[in-house]
Amino acid sequence: MRHRSLFILTAVVTTGALTLTACGSRDDGDKKSDSSKKTTIVIGVDAPLTGSLSALGQGIKNSVDLAAKTANKNNEVPGVEFKIEALDDQAVPASGKANAAKLVGNKDVIGAVGPLNSGVAQSMQGDFDRAGVVQVSPANTNPALSQGDDWGKGKLDRPFKTYFRTAATDVVQGKFAAQYLYNDAKKKKVYVVDDKQTYGAGLAAIFSAEFKRLGGSIAGTDHVTVKETDFSSTADKVKSSGADSVYFGGQYPEGGLLSDQIKKTGAKIPTMGGDGIYDPAFISASGVANDGDFATSIGYPVEKLPTAKKFIADYSAAGYKDPYAAYGGYSYDAGWAIVQAVKSVVAANDGKLPDDARAKVVEAMAKVSFDGVTGKVAFDKYGDTTNKQLTVYKVEGKVWKDVKSATFKD
């Protein structure tokens, strides 16, 4: 997923810079007064914990928290105690940037999970990279974050070696959606709308290119503005275009209202979107039945994965107030990837965290490989997940039902 400047005080930047080398040696006297005490390692979490996307953000935070607690319970890394520091970005890039500065300024932070939104990630990547802190997003899907701005021209160039993600990119998701809508749903004339944000506009462009390549036609295009609620003019354009379907690049607050207003024009056609609309709130936002609407999301349904049974049971037992939501499994795997990278670094340094711990963890992350909640967790040379599984969901009776899961093949 996903998308939606702040002045950073010189003192904060300076503090962050001074701690880069100090983050390392947790085996000296100031951190461990005796052999019975454990070294504290903090995993940062950045997500929208308040606002319209908070349901997703809370699921991310809780799932990383569960990973840290599980690591501690199992003594996954002897001599190390994991904690999380969760910060709220409200899906706002400036807030994400401020949060990144705060996290890298904490010498105990060795890695961070997040953010949810691709636009927020763009504001944070540089700070994490300059500090040498590994960042693993469970939800970002914009290809440029890992493959550079010219990825669409076939020129792949990884911008930041510290950036990784457990979510498949929109190159995969957009094409998968187009193939389903054209081949499976038998729709041939689609109207494309996006919210002008990094995630939504990028996803819509990839979808459109693939839909046309397959032989479909684009009936028209339009844009909506985030946080607005009246999309009647767009709905009228869709109705008059004669489109047999709509593709929306954006998120559920706007997507649900758009679907509702299109249907109120009398256009009995489905709206489809990416993982940004795959949320119960998309359905509840509509005043009319939106059965038949589609969404794609990364991975297979967590509830149907044998590998996720323990995660689901442990999450329930932990008593978190909010559900793990769409990115819970990917967030747990992102947090666990950091744990495994730390484990590798500590094991290679005689059971202690080295002075250059942050840099060593970045190097170790590139080699991480384990069977996670969502399946095999590993990263390619761009930091992208090697897991290309996706699912199409359909609204049936006011709930999302999975209708097709597959491993994407270009």
C-alpha positions as CSV (number, residue, x, y, z in Angstrom):
1,M,0.0,0.0,0.0
2,R,-0.3,3.0,0.3
3,H,-0.1,6.9,0.4
4,R,-1.7,10.1,1.9
5,S,7.5,19.3,5.6
6,L,8.4,19.5,8.7
7,F,11.4,21.4,10.1
8,I,13.6,19.1,12.1
9,L,15.5,20.9,14.9
10,T,19.2,20.9,14.4
11,A,19.6,19.6,17.9
12,V,17.5,16.5,17.0
13,V,19.5,15.9,13.9
14,T,22.8,16.3,15.7
15,T,21.7,14.0,18.5
16,G,20.7,11.4,15.9
17,A,24.1,11.7,14.2
18,L,26.0,11.4,17.4
19,T,24.3,8.2,18.3
20,L,25.1,6.3,15.1
21,T,28.3,4.8,16.4
22,A,27.1,4.7,20.0
23,C,24.2,2.4,19.2
24,G,26.5,-0.5,19.1
25,S,28.3,-1.9,22.1
26,R,25.5,-3.0,24.4
27,D,28.1,-5.2,26.3
28,D,29.8,-2.3,28.0
29,G,29.2,-1.2,31.6
30,D,26.6,1.5,31.0
31,K,24.1,-0.9,29.5
32,K,24.9,-4.2,31.3
33,S,26.1,-3.9,34.9
34,D,26.2,-7.6,35.3
35,S,25.9,-10.8,33.3
36,S,22.3,-11.4,34.4
37,K,21.0,-8.3,32.7
38,K,19.9,-8.4,29.0
39,T,20.7,-5.9,26.3
40,T,17.6,-3.9,25.3
41,I,17.0,-3.6,21.6
42,V,14.1,-1.4,20.4
43,I,12.2,-2.1,17.2
44,G,10.6,1.1,16.0
45,V,7.1,1.0,14.5
46,D,5.6,3.8,12.4
47,A,2.0,3.6,11.3
48,P,-1.2,5.7,11.3
49,L,-2.4,4.9,14.9
50,T,-5.1,7.6,14.7
51,G,-7.3,8.9,11.9
52,S,-9.2,7.1,9.2
53,L,-6.6,4.4,8.6
54,S,-6.0,3.7,12.3
55,A,-7.6,0.2,12.0
56,L,-4.7,-0.9,9.8
57,G,-2.1,1.0,11.8
58,Q,-3.1,-0.5,15.1
59,G,-3.0,-4.0,13.6
60,I,0.6,-3.3,12.4
61,K,1.7,-2.1,15.8
62,N,0.1,-5.0,17.7
63,S,1.5,-7.6,15.4
64,V,5.1,-6.2,15.8
65,D,4.6,-6.1,19.5
66,L,3.5,-9.8,19.4
67,A,6.7,-10.6,17.5
68,A,8.9,-8.9,20.1
69,K,7.1,-10.6,23.0
70,T,7.3,-14.0,21.3
71,A,11.1,-13.5,20.7
72,N,11.5,-12.6,24.4
73,K,9.4,-15.5,25.6
74,N,11.3,-18.0,23.5
75,N,14.7,-16.4,24.3
76,E,15.2,-16.2,20.5
77,V,18.3,-14.1,20.9
78,P,20.1,-15.0,24.2
79,G,21.1,-12.0,26.2
80,V,18.7,-9.7,24.3
81,E,15.3,-8.2,25.3
82,F,13.2,-6.7,22.5
83,K,10.8,-3.8,23.0
84,I,8.9,-1.7,20.5
85,E,8.5,2.1,20.2
86,A,5.4,2.9,18.2
87,L,4.9,6.3,16.7
88,D,1.8,7.7,15.0
89,D,2.2,9.2,11.5
90,Q,-1.5,9.8,10.8
91,A,-0.8,8.8,7.2
92,V,1.0,12.2,6.8
93,P,4.5,12.3,5.2
94,A,5.8,15.2,7.4
95,S,4.8,13.2,10.5
96,G,6.5,10.1,9.2
97,K,9.7,12.1,8.6
98,A,9.6,13.5,12.1
99,N,9.1,10.0,13.5
100,A,12.0,8.6,11.5
101,A,14.3,11.3,13.0
102,K,13.1,10.4,16.5
103,L,13.6,6.7,16.0
104,V,17.1,7.0,14.6
105,G,18.0,9.4,17.5
106,N,17.3,6.6,19.9
107,K,20.5,4.6,20.2
108,D,18.6,1.5,21.2
109,V,16.6,1.4,17.9
110,I,18.2,-1.2,15.7
111,G,15.4,-1.5,13.1
112,A,11.9,-0.2,12.3
113,V,8.7,-1.7,10.9
114,G,6.5,0.6,8.7
115,P,5.1,2.7,7.4
116,L,1.7,1.8,6.0
117,N,1.7,4.4,3.2
118,S,4.1,4.6,0.3
119,G,4.0,8.4,0.3
120,V,5.0,8.4,4.0
121,A,7.8,6.0,3.2
122,Q,9.2,8.4,0.7
123,S,9.7,11.0,3.4
124,M,11.4,8.5,5.8
125,Q,13.7,6.4,3.7
126,G,16.6,9.0,3.6
127,D,16.6,9.4,7.4
128,F,16.8,5.7,8.0
129,D,19.5,5.3,5.3
130,R,21.7,8.1,6.6
131,A,21.5,6.5,10.1
132,G,22.1,3.0,8.8
133,V,18.9,1.7,10.4
134,V,17.1,-1.1,8.6
135,Q,13.5,-0.4,7.7
136,V,11.0,-3.2,6.8
137,S,7.5,-2.2,5.6
138,P,4.6,-4.7,5.8
139,A,2.4,-2.7,3.4
140,N,4.2,-0.3,1.0
141,T,3.6,-1.3,-2.6
142,N,5.0,1.6,-4.8
143,P,7.8,0.1,-6.9
144,A,10.0,3.3,-6.8
145,L,10.7,2.8,-3.1
146,S,12.9,-0.2,-3.9
147,Q,13.6,0.0,-7.6
148,G,14.1,3.8,-8.2
149,D,12.0,6.4,-10.0
150,D,12.9,5.0,-13.5
151,W,11.6,1.4,-12.8
152,G,8.8,1.9,-15.3
153,K,11.5,2.4,-18.0
154,G,13.2,-0.8,-17.1
155,K,16.0,1.0,-15.3
156,L,16.1,-0.6,-11.8
157,D,18.3,1.1,-9.3
158,R,17.8,0.5,-5.6
159,P,17.8,4.0,-3.8
160,F,18.3,2.9,-0.2
161,K,20.1,-0.3,0.9
162,T,18.3,0.0,4.3
163,Y,14.8,-0.4,2.9
164,F,13.0,-3.8,2.7
165,R,9.4,-4.9,2.5
166,T,7.3,-8.0,3.1
167,A,4.6,-6.7,0.7
168,A,4.5,-7.4,-3.0
169,T,4.8,-4.3,-5.2
170,D,2.1,-2.6,-7.3
171,V,3.9,-4.0,-10.4
172,V,2.5,-7.3,-9.3
173,Q,-0.7,-6.1,-7.8
174,G,-1.8,-3.8,-10.6
175,K,-1.2,-6.4,-13.3
176,F,-2.9,-9.2,-11.2
177,A,-6.0,-7.0,-10.8
178,A,-6.1,-6.2,-14.5
179,Q,-5.8,-9.9,-15.5
180,Y,-8.6,-10.9,-13.1
181,L,-11.0,-8.1,-14.2
182,Y,-10.4,-8.8,-17.9
183,N,-10.0,-12.6,-18.0
184,D,-12.1,-13.8,-15.0
185,A,-14.7,-11.1,-14.5
186,K,-15.0,-10.6,-18.3
187,K,-14.9,-6.8,-18.1
188,K,-13.7,-5.0,-21.2
189,K,-14.3,-1.3,-20.7
190,V,-13.1,0.2,-17.4
191,Y,-13.3,3.7,-16.0
192,V,-10.1,4.5,-14.0
193,V,-10.1,6.9,-11.0
194,D,-7.3,7.6,-8.6
195,D,-6.7,9.8,-5.5
196,K,-3.6,11.6,-6.9
197,Q,-1.4,10.1,-4.1
198,T,1.8,8.1,-4.6
199,Y,0.1,4.7,-4.0
200,G,-3.2,5.3,-5.7
201,A,-1.9,7.0,-8.9
202,G,0.9,4.5,-9.3
203,L,-1.4,1.5,-8.9
204,A,-4.0,2.9,-11.3
205,A,-1.3,3.5,-14.0
206,I,0.1,0.0,-13.7
207,F,-3.5,-1.5,-13.8
208,S,-4.4,0.6,-16.9
209,A,-1.3,-0.3,-18.9
210,E,-1.9,-4.1,-18.3
211,F,-5.7,-3.8,-19.0
212,K,-5.0,-2.2,-22.3
213,R,-2.3,-4.7,-23.1
214,L,-4.8,-7.5,-22.6
215,G,-7.2,-5.9,-25.1
216,G,-9.5,-3.9,-22.8
217,S,-10.3,-0.2,-23.2
218,I,-10.2,2.7,-20.8
219,A,-13.6,4.4,-20.9
220,G,-12.3,7.5,-19.1
221,T,-10.1,8.7,-16.2
222,D,-10.7,11.1,-13.3
223,H,-9.2,12.0,-10.0
224,V,-10.6,12.5,-6.5
225,T,-9.2,14.4,-3.5
226,V,-8.3,12.6,-0.2
227,K,-10.7,13.4,2.7
228,E,-13.4,14.8,0.4
229,T,-16.8,13.1,0.4
230,D,-18.7,14.4,-2.6
231,F,-17.7,12.4,-5.7
232,S,-21.0,12.9,-7.6
233,S,-19.3,14.6,-10.6
234,T,-17.0,11.6,-11.0
235,A,-19.9,9.2,-10.6
236,D,-21.9,11.0,-13.3
237,K,-18.9,10.7,-15.7
238,V,-18.6,7.0,-15.0
239,K,-22.3,6.5,-15.7
240,S,-22.3,8.5,-19.0
241,S,-19.1,6.7,-20.2
242,G,-20.8,3.4,-20.7
243,A,-18.1,1.6,-18.7
244,D,-18.8,-1.9,-17.5
245,S,-16.5,-1.5,-14.5
246,V,-14.5,1.0,-12.4
247,Y,-10.9,0.7,-11.1
248,F,-10.0,2.9,-8.2
249,G,-6.4,3.6,-7.1
250,G,-6.7,4.8,-3.6
251,Q,-7.9,3.9,-0.1
252,Y,-11.1,2.8,1.5
253,P,-12.4,6.0,3.0
254,E,-12.7,7.5,-0.5
255,G,-13.2,4.2,-2.3
256,G,-16.3,3.2,-0.3
257,L,-18.0,6.6,-1.0
258,L,-17.1,6.5,-4.7
259,S,-18.6,3.0,-5.1
260,D,-21.7,4.2,-3.3
261,Q,-22.2,7.3,-5.4
262,I,-21.5,5.5,-8.7
263,K,-24.2,2.9,-7.8
264,K,-26.7,5.7,-6.9
265,T,-26.5,7.0,-10.4
266,G,-28.0,3.7,-11.6
267,A,-24.7,2.4,-13.0
268,K,-24.9,-1.3,-11.9
269,I,-21.2,-2.0,-12.3
270,P,-18.5,-3.2,-10.0
271,T,-15.7,-1.0,-8.5
272,M,-12.3,-2.7,-8.1
273,G,-9.3,-1.5,-6.2
274,G,-6.1,-2.6,-4.6
275,D,-5.3,-3.5,-1.0
276,G,-6.0,0.1,-0.1
277,I,-9.8,-0.6,-0.3
278,Y,-9.6,-4.1,1.2
279,D,-11.1,-3.3,4.6
280,P,-14.6,-3.7,6.2
281,A,-14.8,0.1,6.3
282,F,-15.0,0.2,2.5
283,I,-18.3,-1.7,2.7
284,S,-19.7,0.2,5.7
285,A,-19.0,3.5,3.9
286,S,-21.5,2.7,1.2
287,G,-25.2,3.4,1.8
288,V,-26.3,1.0,-0.8
289,A,-25.3,-2.7,-1.3
290,N,-22.0,-3.0,-3.0
291,D,-22.0,-6.7,-3.6
292,G,-19.8,-7.5,-6.6
293,D,-17.1,-5.0,-5.9
294,F,-13.5,-6.3,-5.9
295,A,-10.2,-5.7,-4.2
296,T,-6.8,-7.3,-4.5
297,S,-4.5,-7.8,-1.5
298,I,-1.1,-9.1,-1.0
299,G,-0.7,-12.8,-0.1
300,Y,-3.2,-15.4,0.6
301,P,-6.0,-15.0,3.2
302,V,-4.1,-15.3,6.5
303,E,-7.0,-17.3,8.1
304,K,-6.5,-20.0,5.5
305,L,-2.8,-20.3,5.8
306,P,-1.6,-23.3,7.9
307,T,1.5,-21.2,8.7
308,A,-0.7,-18.5,10.3
309,K,-2.6,-20.6,12.8
310,K,-0.2,-20.0,15.7
311,F,-0.1,-16.3,15.0
312,I,-3.8,-16.0,15.0
313,A,-4.1,-17.9,18.2
314,D,-1.3,-16.0,19.9
315,Y,-2.8,-12.6,18.8
316,S,-6.2,-13.6,20.2
317,A,-4.6,-14.8,23.5
318,A,-2.7,-11.5,23.8
319,G,-5.9,-9.6,24.2
320,Y,-5.2,-6.8,21.8
321,K,-8.2,-4.4,21.5
322,D,-7.9,-4.0,17.7
323,P,-7.8,-6.8,15.1
324,Y,-4.6,-7.6,13.2
325,A,-6.4,-6.4,10.1
326,A,-5.0,-6.7,6.5
327,Y,-1.3,-6.4,7.3
328,G,-1.0,-8.2,10.6
329,G,0.7,-11.3,9.3
330,Y,3.1,-9.2,7.2
331,S,3.9,-6.9,10.1
332,Y,4.7,-9.9,12.4
333,D,7.0,-11.2,9.7
334,A,8.6,-7.8,9.3
335,G,9.3,-7.7,13.0
336,W,10.5,-11.3,13.1
337,A,12.8,-10.6,10.2
338,I,14.5,-7.9,12.3
339,V,14.7,-10.3,15.2
340,Q,16.4,-12.9,12.9
341,A,18.8,-10.4,11.5
342,V,19.8,-9.4,15.1
343,K,20.1,-13.1,16.0
344,S,22.5,-13.6,13.2
345,V,24.6,-10.6,14.1
346,V,24.8,-11.5,17.8
347,A,25.7,-15.1,17.0
348,A,28.5,-14.0,14.8
349,N,29.9,-11.7,17.5
350,D,30.3,-14.2,20.4
351,G,26.9,-13.6,21.7
352,K,27.2,-9.8,22.0
353,L,25.8,-6.9,20.0
354,P,28.8,-5.3,18.1
355,D,29.7,-1.7,18.0
356,D,28.5,-1.3,14.4
357,A,25.2,-3.2,15.2
358,R,23.0,-1.1,12.9
359,A,25.2,-1.6,9.8
360,K,25.6,-5.3,10.6
361,V,21.8,-5.8,10.9
362,V,21.3,-4.2,7.5
363,E,23.8,-6.6,6.0
364,A,22.2,-9.6,7.8
365,M,18.6,-8.6,6.6
366,A,19.6,-9.2,3.0
367,K,20.3,-12.8,3.9
368,V,17.3,-13.4,6.1
369,S,15.2,-16.4,5.2
370,F,12.6,-18.2,7.3
371,D,9.1,-19.7,7.2
372,G,6.9,-17.0,8.4
373,V,3.2,-16.3,9.1
374,T,2.6,-15.4,5.4
375,G,4.9,-18.1,3.9
376,K,8.5,-18.0,3.0
377,V,10.1,-14.7,4.0
378,A,13.2,-13.6,2.0
379,F,14.3,-10.6,0.0
380,D,15.7,-10.1,-3.5
381,K,18.5,-7.7,-4.4
382,Y,16.2,-4.7,-4.3
383,G,14.9,-5.5,-0.8
384,D,11.6,-6.7,-2.2
385,T,9.8,-9.8,-0.9
386,T,10.3,-12.9,-3.0
387,N,6.7,-13.9,-2.1
388,K,4.5,-12.9,-5.0
389,Q,1.2,-14.4,-3.8
390,L,-2.0,-12.3,-4.2
391,T,-5.7,-12.7,-3.6
392,V,-8.8,-11.2,-5.2
393,Y,-11.7,-10.5,-2.8
394,K,-15.3,-9.8,-3.7
395,V,-18.0,-8.2,-1.6
396,E,-20.8,-10.7,-0.9
397,G,-23.4,-10.0,1.7
398,K,-21.6,-7.1,3.3
399,V,-18.3,-9.0,3.8
400,W,-15.2,-9.6,1.7
401,K,-15.0,-13.2,0.4
402,D,-11.8,-14.4,-1.3
403,V,-12.5,-15.6,-4.8
404,K,-9.1,-16.3,-6.3
405,S,-5.6,-16.7,-4.8
406,A,-2.5,-17.3,-7.0
407,T,1.2,-16.8,-7.3
408,F,1.7,-14.0,-9.8
409,K,3.6,-14.9,-13.0
410,D,4.4,-12.1,-15.4
